Amino acid sequence: MKGQWLEISQEGQSKFTGYLSLPPTGKGPGILLIQEIFGVNEHIQQVADQYAMDGYVVFAPDVFWRQEEKIQLGYDEVGFKKGLELLGSCDMDQAKKDLVQAAELLRNRPEVTAKIASVGYCMGGLLSFLVGSEHAVDASVCYYPGGIDQKMNLADSVKIPLIMHFAEKDHYIDEKAVKTVTKAFSKKADAWVLTYPNVDHGFNCWARAMYNQQAASLARGRTLEFLSIYLNK
């Protein structure tokens, strides 16, 4: 598939970009795809194309554009170090505002014929939750969202459907954090909090050593089920 880069205008500021991938039919529900710390790299573009093949209009904004435009990092030591530096200098509140604007752009695209969801990984998983708390999207998908347990003061403000995927052996998100999140959403029927045994953080990414095909496939199937339910209601 051939995606394209779009510009998002900022009043009085430079423009930032995002990668757009369209489904074979050219139209469908929307997905705001939110990157890891490695940028809208080859993997994220391929994930966008993958969801596009499932019938979604997918837009992956460049979250780090204020620090360095169109950064695309690998999953080696150099890429990881650079990604952490960018994360450390990223204003998450501003990033959330940028993503809310990107969600509005996506929703107003002529190709989007139904509701939209955010889907994010790691840092993007947390941002997917934050964008959902602003009701900028109609549903949120969060893969191993680091630091989300520190945002449970927002749990009551999340009125949209939510699915979260956690790794049992996650080196960054411990069992206590997962229990905190699970408890916060235990009474919300359309909040799915799922844990995958014997896998580590980043299990969905086939470009990383911790990739686990079985867990990735199961989580993807559950995500597609979740989206098919809540973006068509």
C-alpha positions as CSV (number, residue, x, y, z in Angstrom):
1,M,0.0,0.0,0.0
2,K,1.1,3.6,-0.6
3,G,0.5,6.0,2.2
4,Q,1.0,9.7,2.0
5,W,2.2,12.5,4.4
6,L,-0.3,15.2,5.2
7,E,0.3,18.6,6.8
8,I,-1.6,19.8,9.8
9,S,-1.8,23.6,10.0
10,Q,-1.0,25.4,13.3
11,E,-2.2,28.9,13.6
12,G,0.8,31.2,13.9
13,Q,3.2,28.2,14.0
14,S,4.9,25.9,11.6
15,K,2.9,22.9,10.3
16,F,3.3,19.4,11.5
17,T,2.8,16.2,9.5
18,G,1.3,12.7,9.7
19,Y,1.2,9.5,7.7
20,L,-2.2,8.7,6.1
21,S,-3.1,5.2,4.8
22,L,-6.4,4.5,3.1
23,P,-8.3,1.2,2.9
24,P,-8.9,-0.6,-0.4
25,T,-12.4,0.8,-0.6
26,G,-11.1,4.3,-0.1
27,K,-13.4,5.0,2.9
28,G,-14.3,3.7,6.3
29,P,-14.1,4.3,10.1
30,G,-11.0,6.2,11.3
31,I,-8.0,5.3,13.4
32,L,-5.7,7.9,14.9
33,L,-2.5,5.8,15.2
34,I,-0.1,7.1,17.9
35,Q,3.6,6.2,17.7
36,E,6.1,4.8,20.2
37,I,9.1,6.9,21.2
38,F,10.7,5.8,17.8
39,G,8.6,8.2,15.7
40,V,6.4,7.4,12.7
41,N,9.0,5.0,11.5
42,E,8.8,2.1,9.1
43,H,7.1,-0.1,11.6
44,I,4.4,2.4,12.5
45,Q,3.8,3.1,8.8
46,Q,3.4,-0.6,8.2
47,V,0.9,-0.9,11.2
48,A,-1.0,2.0,9.6
49,D,-1.1,0.1,6.3
50,Q,-2.1,-3.1,8.1
51,Y,-5.2,-1.4,9.7
52,A,-6.0,0.2,6.4
53,M,-6.2,-3.2,4.9
54,D,-8.8,-4.0,7.6
55,G,-10.9,-1.2,6.2
56,Y,-9.9,1.8,8.3
57,V,-8.7,5.3,7.3
58,V,-5.5,5.5,9.4
59,F,-3.7,8.7,10.3
60,A,-0.4,8.6,12.3
61,P,0.7,12.1,13.4
62,D,4.3,13.1,14.1
63,V,4.2,13.5,17.9
64,F,7.8,14.7,18.2
65,W,7.5,17.4,15.5
66,R,8.3,20.2,18.0
67,Q,11.6,18.7,18.8
68,E,12.6,17.1,15.5
69,E,10.4,16.7,12.5
70,K,9.7,13.3,10.9
71,I,12.1,11.5,13.2
72,Q,12.3,7.8,12.3
73,L,14.3,5.6,14.7
74,G,15.4,2.0,14.7
75,Y,15.0,-0.3,17.7
76,D,18.7,-0.5,18.4
77,E,20.6,1.1,21.3
78,V,21.1,4.3,19.4
79,G,17.5,4.6,18.5
80,F,16.4,3.8,22.0
81,K,18.7,6.4,23.5
82,K,17.5,9.1,21.1
83,G,13.8,8.1,21.6
84,L,14.2,8.5,25.4
85,E,15.8,11.9,24.9
86,L,12.9,13.0,22.8
87,L,10.4,11.6,25.3
88,G,12.1,13.5,28.1
89,S,11.8,16.8,26.3
90,C,8.3,16.2,25.1
91,D,5.5,18.3,26.7
92,M,2.8,15.6,27.0
93,D,0.0,18.2,27.5
94,Q,1.0,19.9,24.3
95,A,1.3,16.6,22.5
96,K,-2.2,15.7,23.7
97,K,-3.5,19.0,22.3
98,D,-1.7,18.3,19.0
99,L,-3.3,14.9,18.8
100,V,-6.8,16.3,19.6
101,Q,-6.3,18.6,16.6
102,A,-5.1,15.6,14.5
103,A,-8.2,13.7,15.6
104,E,-10.4,16.5,14.4
105,L,-8.6,16.6,11.1
106,L,-9.1,12.8,10.7
107,R,-12.8,13.0,11.6
108,N,-13.4,15.6,9.0
109,R,-11.7,13.8,6.2
110,P,-14.1,12.9,3.4
111,E,-12.9,9.3,3.5
112,V,-14.0,8.8,7.1
113,T,-17.6,7.6,7.0
114,A,-18.1,6.4,10.6
115,K,-16.6,7.0,14.1
116,I,-12.9,7.2,14.9
117,A,-10.7,5.5,17.5
118,S,-7.2,6.2,18.8
119,V,-4.7,3.3,18.9
120,G,-1.4,3.8,20.6
121,Y,1.7,1.9,21.7
122,C,3.8,2.5,24.8
123,M,4.1,6.4,25.0
124,G,1.4,6.3,22.3
125,G,-0.7,4.1,24.5
126,L,-0.7,6.7,27.3
127,L,-1.5,9.4,24.8
128,S,-4.3,7.3,23.4
129,F,-5.8,7.3,26.9
130,L,-5.3,11.0,27.3
131,V,-6.9,11.8,23.9
132,G,-9.8,9.6,25.0
133,S,-10.2,11.5,28.2
134,E,-10.7,14.6,26.1
135,H,-13.4,12.7,24.1
136,A,-11.6,13.7,20.9
137,V,-12.2,10.1,19.7
138,D,-15.1,7.6,20.1
139,A,-12.9,4.8,21.5
140,S,-9.4,4.3,22.7
141,V,-6.9,1.4,22.3
142,C,-3.9,1.4,24.5
143,Y,-1.0,-1.1,24.1
144,Y,1.3,-1.3,27.2
145,P,0.7,2.4,28.1
146,G,3.6,3.4,30.3
147,G,2.7,5.7,33.3
148,I,-1.1,5.2,32.9
149,D,-1.5,4.2,36.5
150,Q,-0.4,7.7,37.4
151,K,-3.3,9.1,35.4
152,M,-6.2,7.3,37.2
153,N,-7.5,10.7,38.4
154,L,-8.9,10.9,34.9
155,A,-10.6,7.5,34.9
156,D,-14.0,8.9,35.8
157,S,-13.8,11.4,32.9
158,V,-13.3,8.6,30.3
159,K,-16.8,8.0,29.0
160,I,-15.8,6.3,25.8
161,P,-15.1,2.5,25.3
162,L,-11.5,1.6,26.1
163,I,-9.3,-1.5,25.6
164,M,-5.9,-1.8,27.2
165,H,-3.3,-4.5,26.5
166,F,-0.6,-5.3,29.2
167,A,2.3,-7.6,29.1
168,E,2.7,-9.9,32.2
169,K,6.5,-9.6,32.1
170,D,6.7,-5.9,31.3
171,H,9.9,-4.4,32.5
172,Y,8.4,-0.9,32.6
173,I,4.8,-1.5,33.8
174,D,4.7,-3.6,37.0
175,E,1.9,-5.8,38.3
176,K,0.9,-3.1,40.8
177,A,0.4,-0.6,38.0
178,V,-1.8,-3.0,36.1
179,K,-3.9,-3.8,39.2
180,T,-4.4,-0.1,39.8
181,V,-5.7,0.4,36.3
182,T,-7.9,-2.8,36.5
183,K,-9.5,-1.6,39.7
184,A,-10.2,1.9,38.3
185,F,-12.1,0.4,35.4
186,S,-13.6,-2.7,37.0
187,K,-17.2,-1.4,37.0
188,K,-17.1,0.0,33.4
189,A,-18.6,-2.5,31.1
190,D,-17.0,-1.1,27.9
191,A,-13.5,-1.0,29.4
192,W,-11.5,-4.1,28.5
193,V,-8.3,-4.5,30.6
194,L,-6.3,-7.5,29.2
195,T,-3.0,-9.1,30.3
196,Y,-0.9,-11.4,28.1
197,P,1.2,-14.1,30.0
198,N,4.9,-14.6,29.6
199,V,5.5,-11.6,27.2
200,D,7.4,-8.4,27.6
201,H,6.8,-4.7,26.8
202,G,6.6,-4.2,23.0
203,F,5.3,-7.7,22.2
204,N,3.3,-6.3,19.3
205,C,6.3,-4.9,17.4
206,W,7.8,-7.5,14.9
207,A,10.9,-5.3,14.6
208,R,11.8,-5.8,18.3
209,A,13.4,-8.8,20.0
210,M,10.5,-9.1,22.4
211,Y,8.0,-9.6,19.6
212,N,5.6,-12.5,20.3
213,Q,3.6,-13.6,17.4
214,Q,0.9,-15.4,19.4
215,A,0.3,-12.5,21.8
216,A,0.4,-9.9,19.0
217,S,-2.1,-11.9,17.0
218,L,-4.4,-12.4,19.9
219,A,-4.3,-8.7,20.9
220,R,-4.8,-7.6,17.3
221,G,-7.8,-9.9,17.0
222,R,-9.3,-8.5,20.2
223,T,-8.6,-4.9,19.1
224,L,-10.4,-5.5,15.8
225,E,-13.3,-7.1,17.6
226,F,-13.4,-4.1,20.0
227,L,-13.3,-1.6,17.1
228,S,-16.0,-3.5,15.1
229,I,-18.3,-3.3,18.1
230,Y,-17.8,0.3,19.3
231,L,-17.1,2.2,16.0
232,N,-20.4,0.9,14.5
233,K,-22.7,1.7,17.4
